Amino acid sequence: MITNNIFEQFDELYSRWSILDKVGKEMQLGKMWQQMSVAYNHLLLIYQNRGYLTPVEANYASQISQILTAIQSQKMQVDRDLADEMKKHLVKMIIKRM
C-alpha cells in the first residue's frame, strides 16, 4: 500500500513538473518573439523613413524573419505538447477519483 502511494505521488509530481516545464518554454518563446519583433519593427521604421535598407540591414531583416518563423513553429509545438500533457493529467485525475 505504501509503495503504491509513493508511485502515485511521484507520478503526480512528474506530471506537474512536465506541465510547468512546457509553460516555462512557452514563456521563454514569448519573450524571444517580443525581442525579435522589436528588432524587426525597428528595421521596418528605418525602411519607411529612408525608403530602403542597406544590404546589412536587409540581411538582418531576413534573419529576424526566419527566427520569427522558427519561434512561431516552436511555440505551436509547445502548445500542442502542453495540451497533450494537460489532457493526460486530467485523465489521471478522473481515473484516480473513480
N, C-alpha and C positions, 0 to 999 in steps of 0.2 A: 504493500500500500504506500509506504513512504517513497519507494523507488518511482512509482507512477507519478506521484505528486512532484518529485524533483524534475522528472522529464517534462511534465506539463508546464512547470514553471520555466524551465529552460526554453521550451517551445514558445511560450508566451513572450518571454524576453527577447528571443531571437526575432520573432515576428515584429515586435515593436521597434527593435533596432533597425531591422531591414526597412521598415516604413520611414523611420527618421532619416536613415541614410539617403533614401531616394528624395525626401523632402529637401535635405541639405544640398543634394546635387541640383535640384530644381532651382533653389535659391541662388546657388553659385552661377548657374547658367543665366539666370535673370540679370544678375549683376554684370556678367560679361556682355550680355546683349545690350544693356544700358550703356556701358562704356564704349562699345564699338559703334553704337548708334550715335553717340555724341561726336565721335571722331568723323563718322560718315556725314553727319549733318554739317559739321564744320567745313568739310571739303565741298559740300553742296553749296554752302553760303559763298565760299570762295568762287565757285563756278558761276553762281548767279551774279555776283558783284563784278567779276573780271570778264566773264564770258568764255573762259577756257580754263583748263587745268594744265599745269606743266606735266611733262612725261612722268616725273617722280610722283606728283600728286595723283595723276591718273592711275599709276601703279598702286599707290596706297588705296585709292578708292576701290580698285578691283580686288585687292587683297581683303579689304574690310568687307566687301560684298560677299566674298567667298566664306569668310569667317562667320558672317551673319547667317548665311545659308546653313553652314555646318552646325552652328549653335541651335538654330531652329530645328534641325533634324534631330540633334541630341536631345533637345527638350521634349520633342514629341515621343521619342523612345522612353525617356524617363517617365513621362506622363502615363504611357501605356504600362510600363513596369510597376509604377505606383498603383495604378488602378487594379492591376492583377494582384498585387500584394495585399491591397486592402480587401479585395474580394475573398482571397484565401483566409485572411484574418477573420473576416466576418463569418465565413462558413464554419471555421473552427469554433468561434464563439457560439454560434447557433447550435452546432452539434454538441458542444460542451453543456449547454443548458438543457438539452433533451434528456 
